[in-house]
Amino acid sequence: MKYEIKEIIVVEGKDDISAVKKAVSAEVISVNGFGINDEILKQIKTAHKRKGIIVLTDPDFGGEKIRRVISKAIPDAKHAYIVRDEGIKNGDIGIENASCESIIRALKKARFTKEKKKEVFKVEDLIYFKLIGHNDSKERRQILGKDLGIGYSNGSGFLSKLNSFGIKKKEFIDGIKRNFEEF
C-alpha cells in the first residue's frame, strides 16, 4: 500500500503529478509551471482550507519563484524539498525525475514556516559548522538541507530557512552528527 498524504500536494506540472502519484496516495494540484495565476491561486487556497497543502516544487530558480508566490498567498502552507541531485536526469531538473523514495522522504519532512521567526541560528553557527566560508560549504549545506528537509540554499538562504522553519538546536546538532564525522 502506498504512503498516504492527507494534505493536497502542489506541484509545477503534469509530469510532477505523475511522479508524486507513483510515490504516494494523495490529491495533487499543478500550477502549470510559470502559468500560476489568480484562478490557480484561488484553487490552491480552497484546497488549503479543505485539507491543507504541501508545496513541492523543483529545486531550481523557477521552483523557488513559484514557492514564494504561493507562500505570499498562503503563509501557513507546508513546504517539502528535494535536493538538486535527487531531481536531475539528463541535465533536466525537476520533481518528475526524483525517485519515489526521495519524494516520500521530502513529504514526510514537510514543514510550516513560522509566523514569528525566532533567531535561533546565527551566521557564527554556520561558520562553526563549516556551512559557510569553507571549500566544501555548499556540499555540506546540500547534505544537511536534505537531512533536515529544508532543501538547498546559499548561506543566507540556509540561515533564513533554519530560523523560518523553526528548526530546533537539537535537531540541527543531530543532523550535523549524522552527516559529518568531525562533530
Secondary structure, DSSP 8 states (H G I E B T S, - for coil): --EE-SSEEEESSHHHHHHHHHHEE--EEE--GGG--HHHHHHHHHHHHHH-EEE---SSHHHHHHHHHHHHH-TT-EE----GGGGEETTEESGGGS-HHHHHHHHHT-EE--SS------HHHHHHTTSSSSTTHHHHHHHHHHHHTS----HHHHHHHHHHTT--HHHHHHHHHHH-TT-
